[in-house]
Amino acid sequence: MYGIGHNITITIGDKTHSVYCYGSCPKEFRDILEKIKSLWPYKIQYVGWI
């Protein structure tokens, strides 16, 4: 099974927190990811190895 890895990094002031998820991500992670994608003005294309 193949998946796509996603990394979400949040920076507030001088503090940064990153979360990485590969394949089947928790619903909360997917919800945040979809909100971020909805702000992007272009379709995001994924390129990888098979």
C-alpha positions as CSV (number, residue, x, y, z in Angstrom):
1,M,0.0,0.0,0.0
2,Y,1.2,3.5,-0.9
3,G,0.5,6.7,0.9
4,I,1.4,10.3,0.8
5,G,3.3,11.9,3.6
6,H,2.1,15.2,4.9
7,N,3.8,17.6,7.3
8,I,2.1,20.5,9.0
9,T,4.2,23.1,10.8
10,I,2.8,25.9,12.9
11,T,4.9,28.8,14.1
12,I,3.7,31.4,16.6
13,G,6.3,33.9,17.7
14,D,9.5,32.0,18.4
15,K,7.7,28.6,19.0
16,T,7.3,26.0,16.3
17,H,5.6,22.6,16.3
18,S,5.5,20.1,13.4
19,V,3.3,17.0,12.9
20,Y,4.0,14.4,10.2
21,C,1.5,11.8,9.0
22,Y,1.9,9.1,6.4
23,G,-0.9,7.1,4.8
24,S,-4.0,6.8,7.0
25,C,-4.0,10.0,9.1
26,P,-6.3,10.8,12.1
27,K,-9.5,12.7,11.3
28,E,-8.3,15.8,13.1
29,F,-5.1,15.9,11.0
30,R,-7.1,15.4,7.7
31,D,-9.5,18.2,8.7
32,I,-6.7,20.7,9.3
33,L,-5.0,19.5,6.0
34,E,-8.2,20.1,4.0
35,K,-8.6,23.6,5.5
36,I,-5.0,24.5,4.5
37,K,-5.6,23.0,1.0
38,S,-8.8,25.1,0.6
39,L,-6.7,28.3,1.0
40,W,-4.3,27.4,-1.8
41,P,-5.4,28.9,-5.1
42,Y,-4.2,26.0,-7.3
43,K,-4.8,22.3,-7.4
44,I,-2.0,20.5,-5.5
45,Q,-0.3,17.8,-7.6
46,Y,1.4,14.9,-5.9
47,V,4.5,13.3,-7.5
48,G,6.1,10.3,-6.1
49,W,7.5,6.8,-6.8
50,I,5.7,3.6,-7.6
